[in-house]
Amino acid sequence: MMPTTWYPVIDYSSCTECGTCIADCPHGVYDTTKAPTPVVKNPEACIDHCHGCGDRCLAGAITYVGDDTGWTPPNYTEEPSKPGYSCDGADCGGRKVLVEYLYLDLQSCDRCIGTDSVLEDVLRTLTPVLKLAGYEVEYSKVQMESAEIAKQYRFLSSPTIRVNGQDICQSVAENSCGCCSDISGTDVDCRVFEYEGGRYEVPPKEMIAEAILKAVFGQSRAAACCDAYELPENLEAFYEGKHAKAGCSCGGSCC
């Protein structure tokens, strides 16, 4: 059974990049071109309630979105409860911080590549601090490789950074992206990040750090998850153009 909300997430602060999860996954969930760094490329290919890669991870760096089985990574040890963090029987899910990076391309798109680099730098700095405060940080990178995946994630613009399901941007602002236009052979707009009166194709570290901390410690409300979703026309044109180029007899070189 194919999952709708089941896929692995990697704790890159614990991952040793041994490559075992990539080599042993028979479903093509991971991007083999990024080995030994585990990058979730095809989350929809993951089998519902499969813990294969997590069971083999010697670092205990893999968990799963949607896991309600009680499974824990092999090297997981329950920390003693800390003063001030008692759940009193309530759901302790708020102690987890899920950061998701959703993007169109990490091979040639300058803003996707740049944002990826900045986000990883910020997480390297913030993860130890959040862990000290009692939070578990999970980081997932997912390529919006097809319209089907984009619809599954309710994807609005590339690149997108979400913290606990919330887009760090309050609204979508875009401008023309030459890189993604070249990929699809159509005019494509991609996200620009607005911060402190400026507009950036690659967000400043300060913007990402502030957004993550506000999502964790602030009082901002989660966006409604039941709003009607339609794939934006801009992205629909991107996927149609990309598919057309892939099917071209010249391999897209004439487009």
C-alpha positions in Angstrom: 0.0 0.0 0.0 1.4 3.3 -1.0 1.6 5.9 1.8 0.1 9.4 1.8 1.8 10.6 4.9 4.5 8.0 5.5 8.2 8.6 4.6 11.6 8.7 6.3 13.1 11.9 7.8 16.8 12.2 8.5 18.4 13.7 11.6 21.5 15.1 9.8 23.1 16.0 13.1 23.2 12.3 14.0 23.7 10.8 10.5 27.2 9.4 9.9 26.6 9.2 6.1 27.4 5.5 6.0 25.1 5.0 3.0 23.4 1.9 4.3 19.9 3.3 4.0 20.4 4.2 0.4 22.1 0.9 -0.6 19.5 -1.3 1.2 16.3 0.5 0.2 14.6 -1.5 -2.6 11.9 1.0 -3.3 14.0 3.9 -4.7 13.0 6.3 -1.9 16.5 7.9 -1.7 18.4 9.8 -4.3 21.4 7.6 -5.2 23.2 10.5 -6.9 23.6 12.1 -3.5 25.1 9.0 -1.8 26.3 8.6 0.8 24.2 11.6 2.0 20.6 10.3 2.4 18.2 12.6 0.6 14.6 11.5 0.3 13.8 11.9 -3.4 10.7 9.8 -3.8 8.6 9.8 -0.6 5.6 8.4 -2.4 7.6 5.2 -3.1 8.0 4.4 0.6 5.9 1.5 1.7 3.5 2.3 4.5 4.8 1.2 7.9 8.1 0.0 6.5 11.0 0.5 8.9 13.6 -1.2 6.8 16.1 1.7 6.5 15.4 2.8 10.1 16.1 -0.7 11.5 19.5 -0.7 9.6 20.6 2.8 10.7 23.4 2.3 13.2 23.2 5.9 14.2 19.5 5.9 14.9 19.1 8.9 12.6 16.0 7.9 10.8 12.4 8.3 11.9 9.1 8.4 10.0 6.4 11.0 9.3 3.1 9.5 10.2 4.6 6.7 12.5 2.0 5.7 15.0 3.4 2.2 15.8 5.6 3.1 18.8 8.7 2.1 16.8 11.9 3.8 17.8 15.3 3.9 16.2 17.5 1.0 17.3 19.9 3.3 19.2 17.1 5.4 20.8 17.2 5.7 24.5 14.4 7.4 26.5 15.7 10.5 28.2 14.6 11.1 31.8 11.9 13.6 32.1 13.1 17.2 32.6 11.6 19.6 35.1 9.2 21.9 33.3 8.5 19.5 30.4 6.0 17.2 31.9 3.2 16.4 29.5 0.7 15.4 32.2 -0.7 12.7 30.0 -1.1 15.1 27.0 0.4 14.6 23.5 4.1 15.5 23.6 4.3 15.9 19.8 5.0 19.6 20.3 8.5 18.6 21.5 9.4 17.6 17.9 10.5 20.2 15.3 10.0 19.0 11.7 11.7 21.1 9.1 10.8 20.3 5.5 12.6 21.6 2.5 10.5 21.3 -0.7 12.2 22.2 -4.0 12.1 21.8 -7.7 15.8 21.2 -8.6 19.1 20.9 -6.8 21.2 20.3 -9.9 21.0 23.7 -11.8 18.5 26.0 -10.0 20.6 28.7 -8.2 18.0 29.7 -5.7 17.1 26.1 -4.8 20.8 25.2 -4.3 21.5 28.4 -2.4 18.5 28.1 -0.1 19.4 24.5 0.6 22.9 25.5 1.6 21.7 28.3 3.9 19.1 26.2 5.5 21.6 23.4 6.4 24.0 26.0 7.9 21.2 27.4 10.1 20.1 23.9 11.2 23.7 23.0 12.1 23.7 26.0 14.4 20.1 25.7 15.9 19.8 21.9 16.3 22.1 21.7 19.4 20.3 24.7 21.0 16.9 23.2 20.3 18.0 19.8 21.7 19.2 21.5 24.8 15.8 23.0 25.2 14.2 19.5 25.0 13.2 19.5 21.3 13.9 16.8 18.8 14.8 18.1 15.3 13.9 16.2 12.2 14.9 17.4 8.7 13.4 16.2 5.5 14.4 17.3 1.9 11.9 16.3 -0.8 12.1 17.1 -4.5 8.8 18.1 -6.0 9.7 16.0 -9.0 6.2 15.6 -10.4 2.8 17.2 -10.2 1.6 14.3 -8.2 4.2 14.8 -5.5 3.5 18.6 -5.5 -0.2 17.9 -5.0 0.5 15.5 -2.2 2.5 18.2 -0.3 0.1 21.0 -1.3 3.1 22.7 -2.8 2.7 26.4 -3.7 6.1 27.7 -4.7 9.7 26.7 -5.0 11.6 26.6 -2.8 9.5 26.1 0.3 10.6 25.8 3.9 8.1 24.5 6.4 8.5 24.2 10.2 6.0 21.8 11.8 3.8 22.1 8.7 3.9 25.9 8.5 5.5 27.8 5.6 8.0 30.2 7.0 6.6 32.8 4.5 3.2 34.4 5.2 2.5 34.7 1.5 3.9 33.7 -1.9 6.0 36.2 -3.7 7.7 35.2 -6.9 9.8 36.5 -9.8 11.1 35.0 -13.1 13.5 32.1 -12.6 15.8 31.5 -15.5 17.1 28.2 -14.2 13.7 26.6 -13.9 12.5 28.2 -17.1 15.5 26.4 -18.9 14.5 23.1 -17.2 11.0 23.2 -18.5 11.3 25.3 -21.6 8.5 27.6 -20.4 8.5 30.8 -18.4 8.5 29.9 -14.7 8.4 32.1 -11.6 9.9 30.9 -8.4 9.8 32.2 -4.8 11.5 35.3 -3.5 11.8 35.7 0.3 10.7 39.0 1.8 12.5 40.0 4.9 13.1 43.3 6.7 12.0 45.3 3.7 14.2 43.4 1.2 13.4 40.7 -1.4 15.9 37.8 -1.7 16.0 34.9 -4.1 18.1 33.1 -1.4 16.9 33.9 2.1 19.2 35.4 4.7 20.3 33.1 7.5 18.7 35.5 10.0 15.3 35.1 8.3 15.3 31.3 8.5 16.6 31.2 12.1 14.0 33.7 13.2 11.2 31.8 11.4 12.2 28.4 13.0 12.5 29.9 16.5 9.1 31.6 16.1 7.4 28.4 14.9 8.8 26.5 17.9 8.5 29.1 20.7 6.1 31.7 19.3 2.4 31.9 19.4 1.8 31.7 15.7 -1.1 29.5 14.6 -0.8 26.6 12.2 -2.2 27.3 8.8 -5.5 25.6 8.1 -4.8 22.2 6.5 -8.3 21.7 5.1 -8.3 24.7 2.7 -9.0 23.7 -0.9 -5.8 23.2 -2.8 -5.1 23.4 -6.6 -1.7 23.1 -8.2 -0.8 26.7 -9.2 -0.8 27.4 -12.9 2.8 28.4 -12.8 3.8 24.9 -11.5 1.5 23.1 -13.8 3.2 24.8 -16.7 6.6 23.8 -15.3 5.7 20.1 -15.0 4.0 20.1 -18.5 7.1 21.7 -20.1 9.5 19.4 -18.2 7.5 16.4 -19.4 7.4 17.6 -22.9 11.2 18.2 -23.0 11.8 14.7 -21.5 9.8 13.2 -24.3 11.4 15.1 -27.1 13.4 13.0 -29.5 16.4 15.2 -29.1 16.4 14.9 -25.3 15.3 18.5 -24.9 18.4 20.1 -26.6 16.3 21.7 -29.3 13.9 23.3 -26.9 
